[in-house]
Amino acid sequence: MALEFTDSNFQTEVLTSDKLTVVDFWAEWCGPCRAIGPVIEDLSKDYAGKVNIGKVNVDQNPQLSINYGITSIPAILFIKGGQVVDKQVGAAPRALLEKKIQSHL
């Protein structure tokens, strides 16, 4: 199951992690976010133990959205070593997300 990242746990769960972390910025009211949700869940199962995959609800964690300049959702950040190494804005097919994950492993 995809992890839930928040303003309070982002530092420890994402920025100091030694693994690639995929962060889906989303909101309940966002149709494309809901459409990509199952893909994020599947990827979190497929890459369990290798890649941290989780979600940030932008309505509940506005500071993270501000910090990362999130203006459109869904926005998926690929973070490694505390730095954003890749980004996908808008819903994307699973194959594209997997290609981005593989390129950073």
Buried (B, 14 or more C-beta within 10 A) or exposed (E): EBBEBBBEEBEEBBEEBEBBBBBBBBBEEBEBBBEBBEBBBBBBEEBEEEBBBBBBBBEEBEEBBEEBEBEEBBBBBBBBEEEEBBBBBEBBEBEEBBEBBEEBE
